[in-house]
Every structure is written in C-alpha cells, then in structure tokens.
C-alpha cells in the first residue's frame, strides 16, 4: 500500500467524521457552526499528528509557522467542544479501510495497559487509592485487540481506572469485531469460562495461558501427573445443583457447576428447582509444555490437535509478545505518555489519536522494501525514525519517494531469542532507547 494511498485513507476517515459534527460535538446545535481558524477537520488531523512539544510549538507546526496561528486558548476551547468518540470513530474508520482480505487466519492478541493521569482525587471514576507502598493516582486502562502478523491495532476499549474490567473489555472486543474467523491469544488475566464461551460463540479459536499451579481452571480437572501433557475435554457447565447434577459433577473432566455469583452469559443467571436442567458445552484442550530447563507453561485452546501440536502452540503463544512491544512503541515512540491537557476527555482523544498514528506508521513501514545483503542479521525499519518521517509526510513537509527512501535508510537488526530481566521504567525516567520520535 503506497504512502499516498494510506494518507488518502486517513484523510477520508477524518473527513467522514468532520462531515457529521452533530454526532461528536458536546453541543451539536452550536459547536463548529461558525467558520474559525481551527476547523473540525484541522483540529482532528492536528491532534493525530501531535508530537510531545508544548502547545505553542505544536500550533506552530500545525500551521507551518504562518501568521495565522491561533492562540493556545482558542485551540483548547475548540478541542473541548469535541467528544473523544470523534477520535475513536476516526480510528475505527481508518482501521476498517486498511483491512485487506487474506487467505490466512488473523492471529490476534488481547492485552491491557495503564495510562497514568494527573492526580485528581475528585475524579472518582479514574482515582485509585494505591497500595501501602504506592501513592494514590488516577489512570485509564487501554484494552486492545492487536494483529500480530500485520502489526496493527484492530480495536480498543478504554476503561476508567476505578472501573477496570479486562474480561468485560475482552468480551466487547470479541463480540463487536466484524472479523469472520480469527485466533485470539491472551495471557493469564483472561482465564475465564465466560471468555472462552464468547470466543466459541463467535466461531473463533482461542489460545490462553492459564495458571500452572493449584488454582484457576486447571485445578478443577483430573489431569495426568506427567510434566507435559495434552488432554482434550468436553465440559458441560450448569447452574443447577440438584442431587442428579451432584452425581454428574463427580466426573470432573465433563461437568462443572457455575455459581450464581460467577458471570456466565450463556446460562440463566438463577436456576430454580422447577427449571429444566440446562447445560452449556465447552470443548477445548489443556496443554502443558516445557519452555526452559525447569519451567513449564499451561495453555487452554480449541485449536485442533492434529494441526496444532504442543510445539506449535508454544511458538504461537510466544508470538503474543508482539502486543507488549507495540505498547512500548505506542507509549515511548509515538508519545502516548506525553499529553497536551489534564482533562480526562482530552486525554481519551489523544489515546485514540496515538493509536491511529501508530497504525498509519506501521502500514507505511510494512510496505517499504529493504535491500537484502550478506549480513549477520535480518534487518527491519527503525520504528522511531519511521514515525518522524511519517509525521513530516502528514504535514506535507516531505512526499514519496523520499518517504520510503528515508525509512529504508534507517534500519535496525532483528536479534531473535534475546531475553533479559524485565525492567519497568518509572513515569519520570526515560532511558536512551525510549526517546519519543
């Protein structure tokens, strides 16, 4: 996909949203009804292409240093008129336009990441008291559906920190997707019969890591005593607990009681004696494999065993790390951690704007040809340099073929199978390799 075509797709998505301001304005009958320096289309495109500079410098870049630059106050007043849903709509429309039919089944990862907000105890929806060793703070939680092969965010749900529910967001992402068939890979936080049922009802496949100890889903089954195993299970779930059902529940690998306090959307919430016995059947495999000399992982999946043996599952689950590195690029390279407002609604705008820009950069970068030479490593485009070039391209400060040429001249080696102790960088500390583009 050529850069000019990708830019046209983004401009088209922005124009579609700007064409119906009444759907996205705080006051539909008044907002964006007069001609001003900052039009709705200019406002949306400008926020999407923002860097991590101060607002005066951002406005200078947005208006290319002309004398027609609006004041910071005028810009803030304009963006306050716009709901975050406008940027969510641009993100969804642009991502939908990027969809290309493929014979391969999409491999999607689901995960979440927190975004810290300026501390505000009065905002009870985002305020968290913190633990004994942690000061109180405010946050938003991003739940994302990420294509591991195309390196694109397919959908996102943003939750208030105090209302965070990753399983609920997971179900929304799956249910609202228009992808006919996909494989979803998730970590231990998504271990839930309700999540499995939502994916099964969607007709998708799942591969979810579950707890390997004596708690969680694994603990409810009679599994082999060996270190590694692959067991197929057909589990019948019910909310009734009659004497007849209690006899069936002794077969732990085929029957399971779901309490009324546990969310499960495909069984009645309450079951009375007079109600007929209802089962919901889940079919899956529980697979345990070795990942190091003394470390094992257990996953649950409905992928067929003949095509997806344990070694293939191990390889697939390892690919989930792609969404973790995407969050790193989104926060530190695209600049998600640097906002231009303290208001929660405006920060929500910038989250969807950053997701849109990430997809824009990835689509252009993925189609840049890299010359193959006799090298020790395979090389890929430097995402930080590509982001800078794409921002210049969006502003009209460069154009193809210089876009592709500049990106292809900034490469970094791919070093597979590298591991190190995970280190979380503090909010105020940025290492050398985490410079914003």
C-alpha positions as CSV (number, residue, x, y, z in Angstrom):
1,X,0.0,0.0,0.0
2,X,1.6,3.2,-1.2
3,X,2.1,6.1,1.3
4,X,-0.1,8.5,-0.7
5,X,-2.9,5.9,-0.7
6,X,-2.6,5.4,3.1
7,X,-2.7,9.2,3.6
8,X,-5.8,9.5,1.5
9,X,-7.5,6.7,3.5
10,X,-6.7,8.6,6.8
11,X,-7.9,11.9,5.3
12,X,-11.1,10.2,4.1
13,X,-11.8,8.9,7.6
14,X,-11.2,12.3,9.1
15,X,-13.5,13.9,6.5
16,X,-16.2,11.4,7.2
17,X,-16.2,12.3,10.9
18,X,-15.9,16.0,10.3
19,X,-18.8,15.8,7.9
20,X,-21.2,14.9,10.7
21,X,-20.1,17.2,13.6
22,X,-23.5,16.9,15.3
23,X,-22.7,13.3,16.2
24,X,-19.5,14.2,18.0
25,X,-19.9,17.6,19.5
26,X,-20.7,18.4,23.1
27,X,-23.3,21.0,21.9
28,X,-24.5,19.9,18.4
29,X,-26.6,23.0,17.8
30,X,-23.8,25.4,18.5
31,X,-20.3,23.8,18.2
32,X,-18.4,24.1,14.9
33,X,-21.3,26.0,13.2
34,X,-19.1,29.1,12.5
35,X,-16.0,29.4,10.4
36,X,-12.9,29.7,12.5
37,X,-9.1,29.3,12.1
38,X,-9.3,25.8,13.6
39,X,-11.9,23.8,11.6
40,X,-13.1,20.5,12.8
41,X,-11.0,18.6,10.2
42,X,-7.9,20.7,11.0
43,X,-8.4,20.0,14.7
44,X,-8.7,16.3,14.3
45,X,-5.8,15.9,11.9
46,X,-3.6,18.3,14.0
47,X,-4.2,16.3,17.3
48,X,-3.4,13.0,15.5
49,X,-0.1,14.3,14.3
50,X,0.9,16.0,17.6
51,X,4.4,15.2,19.0
52,X,5.5,15.8,22.6
53,X,6.1,19.5,22.4
54,X,4.4,22.3,24.2
55,X,1.1,23.5,22.8
56,X,2.5,26.8,21.3
57,X,5.2,24.8,19.4
58,X,2.6,22.2,18.3
59,X,0.4,25.0,16.9
60,X,3.4,26.5,15.1
61,X,4.0,23.1,13.4
62,X,0.3,22.6,12.8
63,X,0.0,26.0,10.9
64,X,3.5,25.7,9.4
65,X,4.8,28.9,11.1
66,X,2.4,31.2,9.3
67,X,1.0,34.4,10.8
68,X,-2.5,32.8,11.0
69,X,-1.6,30.7,14.1
70,X,-4.5,30.7,16.6
71,X,-3.8,31.2,20.3
72,X,-3.4,28.3,22.8
73,X,-6.7,29.4,24.4
74,X,-8.6,29.2,21.1
75,X,-7.2,25.7,20.4
76,X,-8.2,24.5,23.9
77,X,-11.7,25.9,23.6
78,X,-12.1,24.2,20.2
79,X,-11.0,20.8,21.4
80,X,-13.2,21.0,24.5
81,X,-16.2,21.1,22.1
82,X,-15.3,17.6,20.7
83,X,-16.1,14.3,22.3
84,X,-13.4,11.6,22.5
85,X,-15.8,9.4,20.4
86,X,-14.8,11.5,17.3
87,X,-11.2,10.2,17.5
88,X,-12.5,6.7,18.2
89,X,-14.6,6.9,15.1
90,X,-11.6,8.1,13.0
91,X,-9.5,5.2,14.4
92,X,-12.2,2.6,13.6
93,X,-13.0,4.0,10.1
94,X,-9.3,4.2,9.2
95,X,-8.5,0.7,10.5
96,X,-11.5,-0.7,8.6
97,X,-10.2,0.9,5.4
98,X,-6.8,-0.8,5.9
99,X,-8.4,-4.2,6.1
100,X,-7.3,-6.4,3.2
101,X,-8.7,-9.8,2.5
102,X,-6.2,-12.6,3.3
103,X,-6.3,-16.4,3.0
104,X,-4.5,-16.7,6.3
105,X,-6.4,-16.7,9.6
106,X,-5.6,-13.5,11.5
107,X,-3.7,-14.1,14.8
108,X,-4.9,-11.5,17.3
109,X,-3.5,-10.7,20.8
110,X,-5.6,-9.2,23.5
111,X,-4.0,-7.3,26.4
112,X,-4.3,-4.2,28.5
113,X,-2.1,-1.3,29.6
114,X,-2.5,1.5,32.1
115,X,-2.1,5.2,31.3
116,X,-1.4,7.5,34.2
117,X,-3.4,10.7,34.5
118,X,-2.6,13.8,36.5
119,X,-3.7,13.1,40.1
120,X,-7.2,14.3,40.8
121,X,-9.0,12.8,43.9
122,X,-12.3,14.4,42.8
123,X,-12.4,12.3,39.7
124,X,-13.7,9.1,41.4
125,X,-14.0,7.2,38.1
126,X,-10.3,7.2,37.5
127,X,-8.9,7.7,41.0
128,X,-7.2,4.8,42.7
129,X,-6.1,4.9,46.4
130,X,-2.9,2.9,45.8
131,X,-1.4,0.2,48.0
132,X,0.6,0.6,51.2
133,X,3.7,1.3,49.2
134,X,2.1,3.3,46.5
135,X,0.7,6.8,46.5
136,X,-2.8,7.4,45.1
137,X,-3.1,8.1,41.4
138,X,-5.6,8.4,38.5
139,X,-5.5,6.2,35.5
140,X,-7.2,5.0,32.3
141,X,-6.9,1.4,31.1
142,X,-6.4,0.6,27.4
143,X,-7.7,-2.8,26.3
144,X,-6.5,-3.5,22.8
145,X,-7.0,-6.2,20.1
146,X,-3.8,-6.4,18.1
147,X,-3.0,-8.2,14.8
148,X,0.3,-9.9,15.4
149,X,1.1,-10.5,11.7
150,X,0.1,-7.1,10.3
151,X,1.3,-5.2,13.4
152,X,-1.9,-3.2,13.6
153,X,-4.4,-2.3,16.4
154,X,-7.7,-3.7,15.2
155,X,-9.9,-2.3,18.1
156,X,-9.6,-0.7,21.5
157,X,-11.7,-0.2,24.6
158,X,-10.7,2.5,27.2
159,X,-11.9,2.0,30.7
160,X,-11.7,4.3,33.8
161,X,-9.1,3.0,36.2
162,X,-11.6,2.6,39.1
163,X,-13.9,0.6,36.8
164,X,-11.3,-1.6,35.1
165,X,-12.6,-4.9,34.0
166,X,-10.4,-6.7,31.5
167,X,-12.7,-9.7,31.0
168,X,-15.6,-7.4,30.1
169,X,-13.5,-5.4,27.7
170,X,-12.2,-8.7,26.2
171,X,-15.8,-9.8,25.5
172,X,-16.7,-6.4,24.0
173,X,-13.7,-6.6,21.7
174,X,-14.6,-10.1,20.5
175,X,-18.4,-9.6,20.2
176,X,-18.1,-6.3,18.3
177,X,-15.5,-7.4,15.8
178,X,-16.5,-8.0,12.2
179,X,-13.7,-10.4,11.5
180,X,-15.3,-13.8,10.5
181,X,-12.6,-16.1,11.8
182,X,-9.5,-15.4,13.9
183,X,-7.3,-16.9,16.6
184,X,-7.1,-14.9,19.9
185,X,-4.1,-15.3,22.1
186,X,-4.2,-14.0,25.7
187,X,-2.3,-14.1,28.9
188,X,-3.4,-15.5,32.3
189,X,-5.5,-12.4,33.2
190,X,-8.1,-13.6,30.7
191,X,-8.6,-17.1,32.2
192,X,-12.4,-17.4,32.4
193,X,-15.1,-19.8,31.2
194,X,-17.2,-16.8,30.1
195,X,-14.3,-15.5,27.9
196,X,-14.0,-19.0,26.3
197,X,-17.7,-19.2,25.7
198,X,-17.8,-15.7,24.0
199,X,-15.0,-16.8,21.6
200,X,-16.7,-20.2,20.9
201,X,-20.0,-18.4,20.1
202,X,-18.1,-16.1,17.8
203,X,-16.8,-19.1,15.9
204,X,-13.1,-18.1,16.6
205,X,-10.2,-20.0,18.1
206,X,-8.5,-19.2,21.4
207,X,-5.1,-19.9,22.9
208,X,-5.0,-18.6,26.5
209,X,-2.3,-19.2,29.1
210,X,-3.8,-20.4,32.4
211,X,-2.3,-20.6,35.9
212,X,0.1,-23.5,36.2
213,X,-0.3,-24.0,40.0
214,X,-3.1,-25.3,42.2
215,X,-5.5,-22.5,41.4
216,X,-7.5,-21.4,38.4
217,X,-9.2,-23.5,35.7
218,X,-6.5,-26.2,35.7
219,X,-7.2,-27.2,39.3
220,X,-10.7,-28.3,38.5
221,X,-9.7,-31.3,36.3
222,X,-8.2,-34.7,36.7
223,X,-5.0,-34.3,34.6
224,X,-2.0,-36.6,34.1
225,X,0.7,-36.5,36.6
226,X,3.4,-36.1,33.9
227,X,5.2,-32.8,33.4
228,X,3.9,-32.4,29.9
229,X,0.5,-33.5,28.6
230,X,-2.2,-32.7,26.0
231,X,-5.7,-33.5,27.2
232,X,-9.0,-32.9,25.3
233,X,-12.0,-32.0,27.4
234,X,-15.7,-31.6,26.6
235,X,-17.0,-29.7,29.6
236,X,-20.8,-29.3,30.4
237,X,-21.5,-26.2,32.5
238,X,-24.6,-25.7,34.6
239,X,-26.0,-23.5,37.3
240,X,-28.3,-26.2,38.8
241,X,-27.1,-28.2,41.8
242,X,-29.7,-31.0,42.3
243,X,-28.8,-34.4,43.6
244,X,-28.8,-35.6,40.0
245,X,-26.3,-32.9,39.0
246,X,-24.1,-33.6,42.0
247,X,-23.6,-37.2,40.8
248,X,-22.6,-35.9,37.4
249,X,-20.2,-33.4,38.9
250,X,-18.1,-36.3,40.2
251,X,-16.9,-36.6,36.6
252,X,-14.7,-33.5,36.9
253,X,-13.5,-33.6,33.3
254,X,-17.0,-33.4,31.8
255,X,-19.2,-31.5,34.3
256,X,-18.8,-28.2,36.1
257,X,-21.1,-26.2,38.4
258,X,-21.1,-22.4,37.8
259,X,-22.2,-20.4,40.8
260,X,-24.7,-17.6,40.5
261,X,-22.0,-15.1,41.6
262,X,-19.8,-16.1,38.6
263,X,-20.6,-14.2,35.4
264,X,-21.5,-16.5,32.5
265,X,-23.7,-15.1,29.8
266,X,-24.9,-18.3,28.2
267,X,-26.7,-19.8,31.2
268,X,-29.7,-18.4,33.2
269,X,-28.5,-16.2,36.0
270,X,-30.6,-18.1,38.5
271,X,-31.8,-21.7,38.4
272,X,-34.8,-22.9,40.5
273,X,-35.9,-26.4,41.2
274,X,-38.7,-26.2,38.7
275,X,-36.5,-25.1,35.9
276,X,-35.3,-27.7,33.4
277,X,-31.7,-28.8,33.5
278,X,-29.6,-26.7,31.1
279,X,-26.0,-27.3,30.1
280,X,-23.6,-25.2,28.1
281,X,-20.8,-27.3,26.4
282,X,-17.3,-26.0,26.0
283,X,-14.8,-28.1,24.0
284,X,-11.0,-27.4,24.5
285,X,-7.6,-28.9,25.1
286,X,-5.4,-28.3,28.2
287,X,-1.8,-28.5,27.1
288,X,1.3,-28.2,29.3
289,X,4.8,-27.9,27.7
290,X,8.3,-27.1,28.7
291,X,9.8,-23.6,28.0
292,X,13.1,-23.9,29.8
293,X,15.1,-26.5,31.8
294,X,12.9,-26.2,34.8
295,X,9.9,-24.0,33.7
296,X,6.6,-25.1,32.3
297,X,3.5,-23.3,30.9
298,X,-0.1,-24.5,30.6
299,X,-2.4,-23.2,27.9
300,X,-6.1,-23.8,27.1
301,X,-7.1,-23.9,23.4
302,X,-9.8,-25.1,21.0
303,X,-7.3,-25.4,18.1
304,X,-7.3,-28.9,16.6
305,X,-4.6,-31.2,17.9
306,X,-3.6,-32.7,14.6
307,X,-2.7,-29.3,13.1
308,X,-1.5,-27.6,16.3
309,X,0.7,-29.9,18.4
310,X,2.2,-28.6,21.7
311,X,5.4,-27.3,19.9
312,X,3.2,-25.3,17.5
313,X,1.2,-23.9,20.4
314,X,4.4,-22.9,22.2
315,X,5.5,-21.0,19.1
316,X,2.1,-19.3,18.7
317,X,1.9,-18.2,22.3
318,X,5.5,-16.8,22.2
319,X,4.3,-14.5,19.3
320,X,1.9,-12.8,21.8
321,X,4.9,-10.7,22.9
322,X,4.3,-8.6,19.9
323,X,1.5,-6.7,21.6
324,X,3.8,-5.9,24.5
325,X,6.4,-4.4,22.2
326,X,3.6,-2.5,20.4
327,X,2.6,-0.9,23.8
328,X,6.2,0.2,24.3
329,X,6.3,1.8,20.8
330,X,2.9,3.4,21.4
331,X,4.0,4.9,24.7
332,X,7.6,5.9,24.2
333,X,8.0,6.3,20.4
334,X,4.6,7.6,19.4
335,X,4.4,9.6,22.6
336,X,1.3,8.3,24.4
337,X,2.7,9.2,27.8
338,X,3.0,12.9,26.9
339,X,-0.4,14.7,26.9
340,X,-1.4,18.2,26.0
341,X,-4.2,18.5,28.6
342,X,-5.0,17.5,32.1
343,X,-8.7,16.8,31.3
344,X,-9.6,13.1,31.1
345,X,-11.8,13.6,28.0
346,X,-8.9,15.3,26.1
347,X,-6.5,12.5,27.1
348,X,-9.0,10.0,25.8
349,X,-8.9,12.0,22.5
350,X,-5.1,11.7,22.4
351,X,-5.1,7.9,23.1
352,X,-7.2,7.2,20.0
353,X,-5.2,9.7,18.1
354,X,-2.0,7.9,19.0
355,X,-3.5,4.5,18.1
356,X,-4.4,6.0,14.7
357,X,-0.9,7.4,14.1
358,X,0.6,4.0,15.2
359,X,-1.4,2.2,12.5
360,X,-0.5,4.9,9.9
361,X,3.2,4.4,10.6
362,X,3.0,0.6,10.6
363,X,1.1,0.3,7.3
364,X,3.6,2.6,5.5
365,X,6.6,1.0,7.1
366,X,5.4,-2.6,6.3
367,X,5.5,-1.8,2.6
368,X,8.9,-0.3,2.5
369,X,11.4,-2.5,0.6
370,X,14.5,-3.4,2.5
371,X,17.5,-4.4,0.4
372,X,18.9,-7.9,1.2
373,X,22.6,-8.0,1.8
374,X,25.1,-10.5,3.2
375,X,24.6,-9.6,6.8
376,X,24.7,-11.4,10.1
377,X,21.1,-10.4,11.0
378,X,17.9,-9.7,9.2
379,X,17.1,-6.0,9.3
380,X,13.8,-4.1,9.8
381,X,12.8,-0.5,9.7
382,X,13.6,1.7,12.7
383,X,10.2,2.5,14.0
384,X,11.3,5.7,15.7
385,X,12.8,7.1,12.5
386,X,9.8,5.9,10.5
387,X,7.4,7.7,12.9
388,X,9.3,11.0,12.5
389,X,9.3,10.7,8.7
390,X,5.5,9.8,8.7
391,X,4.8,12.9,10.8
392,X,6.6,15.1,8.2
393,X,4.6,13.3,5.5
394,X,1.3,14.1,7.2
395,X,2.3,17.8,7.4
396,X,3.2,17.9,3.8
397,X,6.9,18.5,4.5
398,X,8.0,15.5,2.5
399,X,6.5,13.2,-0.1
400,X,7.1,9.9,-1.9
401,X,9.5,8.5,-2.9
402,X,11.5,10.4,-0.2
403,X,9.3,8.9,2.4
404,X,10.2,5.3,1.5
405,X,13.8,6.2,0.9
406,X,14.2,7.9,4.4
407,X,12.6,5.0,6.1
408,X,14.7,2.3,4.3
409,X,17.9,4.1,5.2
410,X,17.2,3.8,8.9
411,X,17.3,0.1,9.8
412,X,17.9,-2.0,12.9
413,X,18.9,-5.7,13.2
414,X,16.4,-8.3,14.4
415,X,18.1,-10.4,17.1
416,X,15.9,-13.4,17.8
417,X,15.6,-15.3,21.1
418,X,17.0,-12.5,23.2
419,X,16.0,-12.4,26.9
420,X,16.6,-10.2,29.9
421,X,15.1,-9.4,33.2
422,X,12.0,-7.3,32.8
423,X,12.6,-3.7,33.9
424,X,9.7,-1.2,34.2
425,X,10.8,2.3,33.7
426,X,9.3,4.9,36.0
427,X,7.0,7.6,34.8
428,X,9.6,10.4,35.1
429,X,12.6,8.3,33.9
430,X,13.2,7.6,30.2
431,X,16.2,5.6,29.0
432,X,18.2,6.3,25.9
433,X,16.3,3.8,23.8
434,X,12.9,5.2,24.7
435,X,13.1,8.6,23.0
436,X,9.9,10.0,21.6
437,X,10.1,10.2,17.8
